[in-house]
Amino acid sequence: MAYTGQVSGRQRAISGGGALIAVLAVGLGLASGLDLEVVRKASEAITAIAIPAPPPPREPVVPPNAPSERASGSASAANKHAKAAPVFAPKAKLPPVVAPIVAAPRPGAGNDASAGATPTRGAGSGAGGRGDGTGAGGSGRGTGGGSKAVWRSGTIHDRDYPREASRAKAGGEVEVRFTIEASGRASGCRVTRSSGDTSLDETTCRLIEERFRFKPATNAAGDDIPSQYGWRQSWWFERRR
């Protein structure tokens, strides 16, 4: 390892003088015929007094660059929280349950013989009819119970035979259906099967609404309720012989 350093002027003069003496000694030795070994030893004795060079100064140790400390930044703003508004599905609107109208399994006979209900035809023109009381419909508040409508009064007589039908000598059987109100009156009469003559059909419905009275049907709670009722009216025309 080589060392570098600065030598003062005095040291250089001494070293230079020593070297000059060594050269002169070698020269004298050669001139005087001395052995080279003596000269070498003299040279070694002279060079032994050379002052060694001072060690080089130590290089300052530079510490590694430490990371500079930065001021810590402020925390970010808190996140905004959104809460969804509750959504409710609309309740389904169910249509009101309407009780079906049950048709009568078979026609029922009238309660009064004077209503004109007769199984046989008499002499001359006449009118007879019968109704069914199975139309006790309506909306009850329970699973069963109640009562059916019952005919109380009102008849169609032979004298009610329409003049138009009598002149035309028309007859037939007409079936109608109507509503018995909670008051017991008949309303909304409509023809379900025509007799074939308009005057007979219209007269039947008109007289039922004007004359017929019923005990109304009731529900399970005993309240009077509207109901449906059917009626079959027979008109016949007997030709005189």
C-alpha positions as CSV (number, residue, x, y, z in Angstrom):
1,M,0.0,0.0,0.0
2,A,1.6,3.4,-1.0
3,Y,1.5,6.4,1.2
4,T,1.8,10.0,0.1
5,G,2.8,12.9,2.2
6,Q,4.8,16.2,2.3
7,V,8.6,16.2,3.3
8,S,10.1,19.4,4.7
9,G,13.1,21.1,3.2
10,R,15.4,20.1,6.0
11,Q,14.5,16.4,5.5
12,R,15.1,16.7,1.8
13,A,18.6,18.3,2.4
14,I,19.5,15.5,4.8
15,S,18.3,12.8,2.4
16,G,20.1,14.5,-0.5
17,G,23.3,14.7,1.5
18,G,23.1,11.1,2.5
19,A,22.6,10.0,-1.0
20,L,25.6,12.2,-2.2
21,I,27.8,10.7,0.5
22,A,26.7,7.2,-0.6
23,V,27.6,8.0,-4.2
24,L,30.9,9.4,-3.2
25,A,31.6,6.3,-1.1
26,V,30.8,4.0,-3.9
27,G,33.0,6.0,-6.2
28,L,35.8,5.9,-3.8
29,G,35.4,2.2,-3.3
30,L,35.6,1.5,-7.0
31,A,38.6,3.8,-7.3
32,S,40.4,2.2,-4.4
33,G,39.5,-1.3,-5.5
34,L,37.4,-2.1,-2.4
35,D,35.1,-5.0,-2.3
36,L,31.6,-4.3,-3.4
37,E,30.3,-5.9,-0.2
38,V,31.9,-3.2,1.9
39,V,30.4,-0.6,-0.3
40,R,26.9,-2.3,-0.1
41,K,27.2,-2.3,3.7
42,A,28.2,1.3,3.8
43,S,25.2,2.1,1.6
44,E,22.9,0.2,3.9
45,A,24.3,2.0,6.9
46,I,23.8,5.3,5.2
47,T,20.2,4.6,4.0
48,A,19.2,3.3,7.5
49,I,19.1,6.8,8.8
50,A,16.5,7.9,6.3
51,I,13.4,9.4,8.0
52,P,10.3,7.5,7.0
53,A,7.4,9.5,5.5
54,P,4.6,10.3,7.9
55,P,1.4,8.3,7.5
56,P,-1.2,10.0,5.3
57,P,-4.0,11.7,7.1
58,R,-7.1,9.8,7.6
59,E,-9.9,10.6,5.3
60,P,-12.9,11.9,7.2
61,V,-15.7,9.3,7.4
62,V,-18.8,10.8,5.9
63,P,-21.9,9.1,7.4
64,P,-24.5,7.9,5.0
65,N,-27.1,10.4,4.1
66,A,-29.9,9.9,6.6
67,P,-33.4,10.3,5.2
68,S,-34.7,13.7,5.9
69,E,-37.6,13.8,8.2
70,R,-40.7,15.3,6.7
71,A,-43.5,16.7,8.7
72,S,-46.4,14.2,8.7
73,G,-49.3,15.4,6.7
74,S,-52.7,15.8,8.2
75,A,-55.2,13.0,8.0
76,S,-57.7,12.9,5.2
77,A,-61.3,14.0,5.8
78,A,-63.6,11.4,7.2
79,N,-65.6,9.5,4.5
80,K,-69.2,10.6,4.1
81,H,-71.7,7.9,4.9
82,A,-74.9,7.7,3.0
83,K,-77.9,5.8,4.3
84,A,-80.4,4.6,1.8
85,A,-84.0,5.6,2.3
86,P,-86.3,2.7,3.1
87,V,-88.5,1.6,0.2
88,F,-91.8,-0.1,0.9
89,A,-93.7,-2.0,-1.7
90,P,-97.3,-0.9,-1.9
91,K,-99.9,-3.3,-0.6
92,A,-101.8,-5.1,-3.2
93,K,-105.4,-4.0,-3.4
94,L,-107.6,-7.1,-3.6
95,P,-111.0,-6.7,-5.3
96,P,-114.0,-7.3,-3.0
97,V,-115.2,-10.9,-3.0
98,V,-118.7,-11.1,-4.5
99,A,-120.7,-14.0,-3.4
100,P,-121.9,-16.0,-6.5
101,I,-125.5,-16.3,-7.2
102,V,-126.5,-20.0,-6.9
103,A,-129.3,-21.1,-9.2
104,A,-132.1,-23.1,-7.8
105,P,-131.8,-26.9,-8.3
106,R,-135.5,-27.0,-9.1
107,P,-138.3,-24.5,-9.1
108,G,-140.2,-24.1,-5.8
109,A,-144.0,-23.9,-5.7
110,G,-145.6,-20.7,-4.7
111,N,-146.8,-20.4,-1.1
112,D,-150.3,-19.2,-1.9
113,A,-152.8,-20.9,-4.3
114,S,-154.3,-17.5,-5.1
115,A,-151.0,-16.4,-6.8
116,G,-152.3,-18.1,-9.9
117,A,-150.0,-21.1,-9.8
118,T,-152.0,-24.0,-11.1
119,P,-150.8,-27.3,-12.6
120,T,-153.7,-27.4,-15.2
121,R,-155.1,-24.9,-17.6
122,G,-158.6,-23.8,-17.1
123,A,-161.2,-22.7,-19.6
124,G,-160.5,-19.4,-21.3
125,S,-157.4,-17.2,-21.0
126,G,-155.4,-17.2,-17.8
127,A,-152.1,-16.6,-16.1
128,G,-150.2,-18.7,-13.6
129,G,-146.7,-18.5,-12.1
130,R,-144.3,-19.8,-9.6
131,G,-141.0,-18.6,-8.2
132,D,-137.9,-20.0,-6.6
133,G,-136.6,-18.7,-3.3
134,T,-133.0,-19.8,-3.7
135,G,-131.7,-16.4,-4.4
136,A,-130.7,-15.5,-0.9
137,G,-127.3,-14.2,-1.9
138,G,-125.5,-11.2,-0.5
139,S,-122.4,-10.7,1.6
140,G,-122.6,-12.4,5.0
141,R,-120.0,-11.9,7.7
142,G,-119.6,-15.5,8.6
143,T,-119.0,-18.8,6.9
144,G,-122.6,-19.8,6.8
145,G,-126.1,-19.2,8.2
146,G,-128.7,-16.6,7.3
147,S,-132.1,-17.2,5.7
148,K,-133.6,-17.0,2.2
149,A,-136.1,-14.5,0.9
150,V,-139.8,-15.6,1.3
151,W,-142.7,-14.4,-0.9
152,R,-145.4,-12.7,1.1
153,S,-147.9,-11.0,-1.2
154,G,-148.6,-10.0,-4.8
155,T,-150.2,-11.9,-7.6
156,I,-150.8,-11.8,-11.4
157,H,-154.5,-12.4,-12.3
158,D,-156.2,-13.6,-15.4
159,R,-157.6,-10.1,-15.9
160,D,-154.0,-8.9,-16.2
161,Y,-153.7,-10.6,-19.6
162,P,-152.3,-7.9,-22.0
163,R,-154.8,-6.7,-24.6
164,E,-152.2,-6.8,-27.4
165,A,-151.5,-10.5,-26.6
166,S,-155.2,-11.2,-26.3
167,R,-155.9,-9.7,-29.7
168,A,-153.0,-11.5,-31.2
169,K,-154.1,-14.7,-29.4
170,A,-150.6,-15.1,-28.1
171,G,-149.5,-17.1,-25.1
172,G,-146.4,-18.6,-23.7
173,E,-144.1,-19.0,-20.7
174,V,-141.6,-16.3,-19.6
175,E,-138.8,-16.6,-17.1
176,V,-137.5,-13.6,-15.2
177,R,-135.0,-12.8,-12.5
178,F,-135.0,-9.8,-10.2
179,T,-133.5,-8.4,-7.0
180,I,-135.3,-8.5,-3.6
181,E,-134.1,-5.4,-1.7
182,A,-133.5,-5.4,2.0
183,S,-136.8,-3.5,2.2
184,G,-138.6,-6.6,0.7
185,R,-139.5,-4.9,-2.6
186,A,-138.7,-6.3,-6.0
187,S,-136.5,-4.3,-8.5
188,G,-134.3,-4.8,-11.5
189,C,-136.5,-7.4,-13.2
190,R,-135.0,-8.8,-16.4
191,V,-136.2,-11.5,-18.8
192,T,-134.0,-14.6,-18.9
193,R,-136.2,-16.5,-21.3
194,S,-138.8,-14.9,-23.4
195,S,-142.3,-16.1,-24.1
196,G,-142.1,-14.9,-27.7
197,D,-144.4,-12.0,-27.1
198,T,-143.0,-8.6,-26.0
199,S,-146.2,-7.5,-24.2
200,L,-146.3,-10.7,-22.1
201,D,-142.6,-10.3,-21.1
202,E,-143.0,-6.6,-20.2
203,T,-146.2,-7.1,-18.3
204,T,-144.7,-9.8,-16.2
205,C,-141.8,-7.7,-15.0
206,R,-143.9,-4.6,-14.5
207,L,-146.5,-6.4,-12.3
208,I,-143.7,-8.1,-10.2
209,E,-142.0,-4.8,-9.4
210,E,-145.4,-3.1,-8.6
211,R,-147.1,-5.8,-6.6
212,F,-144.7,-8.4,-5.2
213,R,-143.5,-8.1,-1.6
214,F,-141.0,-10.5,0.2
215,K,-139.5,-11.1,3.5
216,P,-135.9,-10.2,2.7
217,A,-133.0,-12.6,3.1
218,T,-130.7,-12.3,6.1
219,N,-127.0,-13.0,6.7
220,A,-125.5,-14.9,9.6
221,A,-125.8,-11.9,11.8
222,G,-129.5,-11.6,11.2
223,D,-129.2,-8.4,9.1
224,D,-131.6,-8.0,6.1
225,I,-129.6,-8.2,2.8
226,P,-130.5,-8.0,-0.9
227,S,-130.9,-11.2,-2.8
228,Q,-131.8,-12.6,-6.2
229,Y,-135.0,-14.3,-7.0
230,G,-136.4,-16.1,-10.1
231,W,-139.9,-16.4,-11.4
232,R,-141.6,-18.3,-14.1
233,Q,-144.9,-17.0,-15.4
234,S,-147.3,-18.9,-17.7
235,W,-149.7,-17.1,-20.0
236,W,-152.2,-19.1,-22.1
237,F,-155.0,-18.2,-24.5
238,E,-157.9,-20.6,-25.0
239,R,-159.8,-20.2,-28.2
240,R,-163.6,-20.4,-27.7
241,R,-165.4,-23.0,-29.6
